[in-house]
Amino acid sequence: MLFIALFEDDPERLSVRQEQMDAHLAYLDREKDRILAAGSLRAEPAQNARGGLWIIEAADKREAEGLCHADPFWTHGLRNSVSVLHWSKAFPDRVAPV
């Protein structure tokens, strides 16, 4: 099943992003078979990130939530919240541009 994880960051804990970036990227790399795409969300390109979005492939919602909660950004307190939603891809043959 496919899921979208939509994260909101704690604006009082933005230093965690810089402190944990290497560990966060290593985690995403280790889980690349399940976390298919990931990136930060910003109101404007030059502004600080306000959260993030992942596309996850998991057996069920519980597994997808577990991936979110094991991320160093979550365990070190950067994230305020995460919404994990089932995702139905409209065009399965299309790949997002990089």
TIRO-2110 file (N, C-alpha, C; in Angstrom, 1 decimal):
// TIRO-2110
0.8, -1.2, 0.0, N, 1, A
0.0, 0.0, 0.0, CA, 1, A
0.9, 1.2, 0.0, C, 1, A
0.4, 2.3, -0.6, N, 2, A
1.1, 3.6, -0.6, CA, 2, A
0.5, 4.5, 0.4, C, 2, A
1.3, 5.3, 1.0, N, 3, A
0.9, 6.3, 2.0, CA, 3, A
1.7, 7.6, 1.8, C, 3, A
1.1, 8.7, 2.2, N, 4, A
1.8, 10.0, 2.3, CA, 4, A
1.9, 10.3, 3.8, C, 4, A
3.1, 10.7, 4.2, N, 5, A
3.3, 11.2, 5.5, CA, 5, A
3.6, 12.7, 5.4, C, 5, A
2.8, 13.5, 6.1, N, 6, A
2.9, 15.0, 6.1, CA, 6, A
3.3, 15.4, 7.5, C, 6, A
4.5, 15.9, 7.6, N, 7, A
5.1, 16.4, 8.9, CA, 7, A
5.0, 17.9, 9.0, C, 7, A
4.7, 18.3, 10.3, N, 8, A
4.8, 19.7, 10.7, CA, 8, A
5.9, 19.8, 11.7, C, 8, A
6.8, 20.7, 11.5, N, 9, A
7.9, 20.9, 12.4, CA, 9, A
7.5, 21.9, 13.6, C, 9, A
8.2, 21.7, 14.7, N, 10, A
8.1, 22.6, 15.8, CA, 10, A
9.0, 23.8, 15.6, C, 10, A
8.4, 25.0, 15.4, N, 11, A
9.2, 26.2, 15.1, CA, 11, A
10.2, 26.6, 16.2, C, 11, A
10.0, 26.1, 17.4, N, 12, A
10.9, 26.3, 18.5, CA, 12, A
12.1, 25.4, 18.5, C, 12, A
12.1, 24.4, 17.6, N, 13, A
13.1, 23.3, 17.6, CA, 13, A
13.8, 23.2, 16.3, C, 13, A
13.9, 24.3, 15.5, N, 14, A
14.5, 24.2, 14.2, CA, 14, A
16.0, 23.8, 14.2, C, 14, A
16.7, 24.1, 15.3, N, 15, A
18.1, 23.7, 15.3, CA, 15, A
18.3, 22.2, 15.2, C, 15, A
17.2, 21.4, 15.6, N, 16, A
17.3, 19.9, 15.5, CA, 16, A
17.5, 19.5, 14.0, C, 16, A
17.0, 20.2, 13.1, N, 17, A
17.1, 19.9, 11.7, CA, 17, A
18.6, 19.8, 11.3, C, 17, A
19.3, 20.9, 11.7, N, 18, A
20.7, 20.9, 11.3, CA, 18, A
21.5, 19.9, 12.1, C, 18, A
21.2, 19.8, 13.4, N, 19, A
22.0, 18.8, 14.3, CA, 19, A
21.8, 17.4, 13.9, C, 19, A
20.6, 17.0, 13.4, N, 20, A
20.3, 15.6, 13.1, CA, 20, A
20.2, 15.3, 11.6, C, 20, A
20.6, 16.3, 10.7, N, 21, A
20.4, 16.0, 9.3, CA, 21, A
21.2, 14.8, 8.8, C, 21, A
22.4, 14.6, 9.2, N, 22, A
23.2, 13.4, 8.7, CA, 22, A
22.5, 12.1, 9.2, C, 22, A
22.0, 12.1, 10.4, N, 23, A
21.3, 10.9, 10.9, CA, 23, A
20.0, 10.7, 10.2, C, 23, A
19.3, 11.8, 9.9, N, 24, A
18.0, 11.7, 9.2, CA, 24, A
18.2, 11.2, 7.8, C, 24, A
19.2, 11.7, 7.1, N, 25, A
19.5, 11.2, 5.7, CA, 25, A
20.0, 9.8, 5.7, C, 25, A
20.7, 9.4, 6.7, N, 26, A
21.2, 8.0, 6.7, CA, 26, A
20.0, 7.1, 7.0, C, 26, A
19.0, 7.5, 7.8, N, 27, A
17.8, 6.7, 8.1, CA, 27, A
17.0, 6.6, 6.8, C, 27, A
16.8, 7.7, 6.1, N, 28, A
16.1, 7.6, 4.8, CA, 28, A
16.7, 6.7, 3.8, C, 28, A
18.1, 6.7, 3.8, N, 29, A
18.8, 5.8, 2.9, CA, 29, A
18.6, 4.4, 3.3, C, 29, A
18.7, 4.1, 4.6, N, 30, A
18.5, 2.7, 5.0, CA, 30, A
17.1, 2.2, 4.7, C, 30, A
16.1, 3.1, 4.7, N, 31, A
14.7, 2.7, 4.5, CA, 31, A
14.2, 3.0, 3.1, C, 31, A
15.2, 3.1, 2.1, N, 32, A
14.8, 3.5, 0.8, CA, 32, A
13.8, 2.6, 0.1, C, 32, A
13.7, 1.3, 0.5, N, 33, A
12.8, 0.4, -0.1, CA, 33, A
11.4, 0.7, 0.4, C, 33, A
11.2, 1.4, 1.5, N, 34, A
9.9, 1.7, 2.0, CA, 34, A
9.6, 3.2, 2.0, C, 34, A
10.6, 4.0, 2.2, N, 35, A
10.4, 5.5, 2.0, CA, 35, A
10.9, 5.8, 0.6, C, 35, A
9.9, 5.9, -0.3, N, 36, A
10.2, 6.0, -1.7, CA, 36, A
10.7, 7.4, -2.1, C, 36, A
10.2, 8.4, -1.5, N, 37, A
10.5, 9.8, -1.8, CA, 37, A
10.3, 10.6, -0.5, C, 37, A
11.2, 11.6, -0.3, N, 38, A
11.1, 12.4, 0.9, CA, 38, A
11.7, 13.8, 0.6, C, 38, A
11.2, 14.8, 1.3, N, 39, A
11.7, 16.2, 1.1, CA, 39, A
11.0, 17.1, 2.1, C, 39, A
11.7, 18.3, 2.2, N, 40, A
11.2, 19.3, 3.1, CA, 40, A
10.1, 20.2, 2.4, C, 40, A
9.3, 20.8, 3.2, N, 41, A
8.3, 21.7, 2.7, CA, 41, A
8.6, 23.2, 3.2, C, 41, A
8.5, 24.1, 2.4, N, 42, A
8.8, 25.5, 2.7, CA, 42, A
7.7, 26.4, 2.0, C, 42, A
7.4, 27.5, 2.7, N, 43, A
6.5, 28.5, 2.1, CA, 43, A
7.1, 29.2, 0.9, C, 43, A
8.4, 29.4, 1.0, N, 44, A
9.2, 30.0, -0.1, CA, 44, A
10.5, 29.3, -0.2, C, 44, A
11.2, 29.2, -1.3, N, 45, A
12.4, 28.4, -1.4, CA, 45, A
13.5, 28.8, -0.5, C, 45, A
13.6, 30.1, -0.2, N, 46, A
14.7, 30.6, 0.7, CA, 46, A
14.4, 30.6, 2.2, C, 46, A
13.2, 30.2, 2.5, N, 47, A
12.8, 30.2, 3.9, CA, 47, A
13.1, 28.9, 4.6, C, 47, A
13.1, 28.8, 5.9, N, 48, A
13.4, 27.6, 6.7, CA, 48, A
12.3, 26.6, 6.4, C, 48, A
12.6, 25.3, 6.4, N, 49, A
11.6, 24.3, 6.3, CA, 49, A
10.6, 24.3, 7.4, C, 49, A
9.4, 24.1, 7.0, N, 50, A
8.3, 24.0, 8.0, CA, 50, A
7.8, 22.6, 8.3, C, 50, A
8.3, 21.7, 7.5, N, 51, A
7.9, 20.3, 7.7, CA, 51, A
8.4, 19.5, 6.6, C, 51, A
7.8, 18.4, 6.3, N, 52, A
8.3, 17.5, 5.3, CA, 52, A
7.2, 16.6, 4.7, C, 52, A
7.5, 15.9, 3.7, N, 53, A
6.5, 15.0, 3.0, CA, 53, A
7.3, 13.8, 2.6, C, 53, A
6.7, 12.6, 2.9, N, 54, A
7.3, 11.3, 2.4, CA, 54, A
6.2, 10.6, 1.6, C, 54, A
6.6, 9.8, 0.7, N, 55, A
5.8, 8.8, 0.0, CA, 55, A
6.4, 7.4, 0.6, C, 55, A
5.5, 6.7, 1.1, N, 56, A
5.9, 5.4, 1.8, CA, 56, A
5.1, 4.2, 1.2, C, 56, A
5.9, 3.1, 1.0, N, 57, A
5.2, 1.9, 0.7, CA, 57, A
5.3, 1.0, 1.9, C, 57, A
4.2, 0.5, 2.4, N, 58, A
4.2, -0.3, 3.6, CA, 58, A
3.0, -1.2, 3.6, C, 58, A
3.0, -2.3, 4.4, N, 59, A
2.0, -3.3, 4.4, CA, 59, A
0.7, -2.7, 5.0, C, 59, A
0.8, -1.7, 5.9, N, 60, A
-0.4, -1.1, 6.5, CA, 60, A
0.0, 0.2, 7.1, C, 60, A
-1.0, 0.9, 7.6, N, 61, A
-0.8, 2.3, 8.2, CA, 61, A
0.1, 2.2, 9.4, C, 61, A
-0.1, 1.2, 10.2, N, 62, A
0.7, 1.1, 11.4, CA, 62, A
2.2, 1.0, 11.1, C, 62, A
2.6, 0.2, 10.0, N, 63, A
4.0, 0.2, 9.6, CA, 63, A
4.5, 1.5, 9.1, C, 63, A
3.6, 2.2, 8.4, N, 64, A
4.0, 3.5, 7.9, CA, 64, A
4.2, 4.5, 9.0, C, 64, A
3.4, 4.5, 10.0, N, 65, A
3.5, 5.4, 11.2, CA, 65, A
4.8, 5.0, 12.0, C, 65, A
5.1, 3.7, 12.1, N, 66, A
6.3, 3.3, 12.7, CA, 66, A
7.6, 3.9, 12.1, C, 66, A
7.6, 3.9, 10.7, N, 67, A
8.7, 4.5, 10.0, CA, 67, A
8.9, 6.0, 10.4, C, 67, A
7.8, 6.7, 10.5, N, 68, A
7.8, 8.1, 10.8, CA, 68, A
8.3, 8.3, 12.2, C, 68, A
7.9, 7.5, 13.1, N, 69, A
8.3, 7.7, 14.5, CA, 69, A
9.7, 7.2, 14.8, C, 69, A
10.3, 6.5, 13.9, N, 70, A
11.7, 6.0, 14.1, CA, 70, A
12.7, 7.0, 13.5, C, 70, A
12.3, 8.0, 12.8, N, 71, A
13.2, 8.9, 12.2, CA, 71, A
13.8, 9.8, 13.2, C, 71, A
15.1, 10.1, 13.1, N, 72, A
15.8, 11.0, 14.1, CA, 72, A
15.2, 12.4, 14.2, C, 72, A
14.6, 12.9, 13.2, N, 73, A
13.9, 14.2, 13.3, CA, 73, A
12.7, 14.0, 14.3, C, 73, A
12.0, 12.9, 14.3, N, 74, A
10.9, 12.7, 15.2, CA, 74, A
11.5, 12.4, 16.6, C, 74, A
12.4, 11.5, 16.8, N, 75, A
12.9, 11.1, 18.1, CA, 75, A
13.7, 12.2, 18.8, C, 75, A
14.2, 13.2, 18.1, N, 76, A
14.9, 14.3, 18.7, CA, 76, A
14.0, 15.6, 18.8, C, 76, A
12.7, 15.4, 18.5, N, 77, A
11.8, 16.5, 18.8, CA, 77, A
11.6, 17.6, 17.8, C, 77, A
12.1, 17.4, 16.5, N, 78, A
11.8, 18.4, 15.5, CA, 78, A
10.4, 18.5, 15.1, C, 78, A
9.8, 17.3, 15.0, N, 79, A
8.4, 17.2, 14.5, CA, 79, A
7.4, 17.5, 15.5, C, 79, A
6.4, 18.4, 15.2, N, 80, A
5.2, 18.6, 16.0, CA, 80, A
4.2, 17.5, 15.8, C, 80, A
4.0, 17.1, 14.6, N, 81, A
3.0, 16.2, 14.2, CA, 81, A
3.3, 15.5, 12.9, C, 81, A
2.5, 14.4, 12.7, N, 82, A
2.6, 13.7, 11.4, CA, 82, A
1.2, 13.2, 11.1, C, 82, A
0.8, 13.4, 9.8, N, 83, A
-0.5, 12.8, 9.4, CA, 83, A
-0.1, 11.8, 8.3, C, 83, A
-0.5, 10.5, 8.5, N, 84, A
-0.3, 9.5, 7.6, CA, 84, A
-1.6, 9.1, 6.9, C, 84, A
-1.6, 9.3, 5.6, N, 85, A
-2.8, 9.1, 4.8, CA, 85, A
-2.6, 8.1, 3.7, C, 85, A
-3.6, 7.2, 3.5, N, 86, A
-3.5, 6.3, 2.3, CA, 86, A
-3.5, 7.1, 1.0, C, 86, A
-2.7, 6.7, 0.1, N, 87, A
-2.5, 7.4, -1.2, CA, 87, A
-2.8, 6.5, -2.3, C, 87, A
-3.7, 6.9, -3.2, N, 88, A
-4.0, 6.2, -4.5, CA, 88, A
-3.4, 7.0, -5.6, C, 88, A
-2.4, 6.5, -6.2, N, 89, A
-1.7, 7.2, -7.2, CA, 89, A
-2.5, 7.1, -8.5, C, 89, A
-2.8, 8.2, -9.1, N, 90, A
-3.7, 8.3, -10.3, CA, 90, A
-3.1, 7.7, -11.5, C, 90, A
-1.8, 7.9, -11.7, N, 91, A
-1.1, 7.4, -12.9, CA, 91, A
0.1, 6.5, -12.5, C, 91, A
-0.1, 5.2, -12.3, N, 92, A
0.9, 4.4, -11.7, CA, 92, A
2.2, 4.3, -12.6, C, 92, A
2.1, 4.5, -13.9, N, 93, A
3.3, 4.5, -14.7, CA, 93, A
4.1, 5.7, -14.7, C, 93, A
3.6, 6.8, -14.2, N, 94, A
4.4, 8.1, -14.2, CA, 94, A
5.3, 8.2, -13.0, C, 94, A
6.5, 8.7, -13.3, N, 95, A
7.5, 8.9, -12.2, CA, 95, A
7.7, 10.4, -12.1, C, 95, A
7.8, 10.9, -10.8, N, 96, A
7.9, 12.3, -10.5, CA, 96, A
9.3, 12.8, -11.0, C, 96, A
9.4, 13.9, -11.5, N, 97, A
10.7, 14.5, -11.9, CA, 97, A
11.5, 14.8, -10.7, C, 97, A
12.8, 14.8, -10.9, N, 98, A
13.7, 15.1, -9.8, CA, 98, A
14.1, 16.5, -9.8, C, 98, A
END
